């Protein structure tokens, strides 16, 4: 089935039925997102569990929550950290609610997770982005920097990467042994 329009907005997503498939909105086009693989889900679950047991009180962990990045773009990071004061009844977050967006790269999402999503998250002002590659598991941690892209948008800068351990001081003190999120 083809979409008849390409001018959907975040408001249109709110009218979708509860049993609608998992979707993202990209420049006004609704895109159905494929179900993640078991390996992808394992990494996502283990990371969420790891973060949940260590995150400071001003942050909270969530999975696969829609995040409005602009009036016509919404993405669903695999894992995210948001401010703890965000109300529990929210089903969609604003970019300013999100501190960290994490994407786990799968064969079908390589280009999107490596290029499109980081650009969109940075343009929306999400301070931190992690990209997790599978097989072997490798974490790339970015923070929004002072670099500006050709359109004037801010871009992410790599601050750490590793297949053994990731150590960071932002968004909180983190020493993540990669083996703890490897299925």
QUIURJO-V734457 format. One record per run of one state. SS is the DSSP state (H for helix, E for strand, L for the rest). FROM is the first residue (numbers start at 1). TO is the last residue. If there is no record, write none. Layout:
# QUIURJO-V734457
ss:SS from:FROM to:TO
ss:SS from:FROM to:TO
This chain:
# QUIURJO-V734457
ss:L from:1 to:9
ss:H from:10 to:14
ss:L from:15 to:22
ss:E from:23 to:26
ss:L from:27 to:28
ss:E from:29 to:32
ss:L from:33 to:37
ss:H from:38 to:52
ss:L from:53 to:58
ss:E from:59 to:63
ss:L from:64 to:65
ss:E from:66 to:70
ss:L from:71 to:72
ss:E from:73 to:76
ss:L from:77 to:78
ss:E from:79 to:83
ss:L from:84 to:91
ss:E from:92 to:94
ss:H from:95 to:97
ss:E from:98 to:104
ss:L from:105 to:106
ss:H from:107 to:124
ss:L from:125 to:127
ss:E from:128 to:133
ss:L from:134 to:137
ss:E from:138 to:148
ss:L from:149 to:153
ss:E from:154 to:162
ss:L from:163 to:164
ss:E from:165 to:168
ss:L from:169 to:173
ss:E from:174 to:177
ss:H from:178 to:181
ss:L from:182 to:183
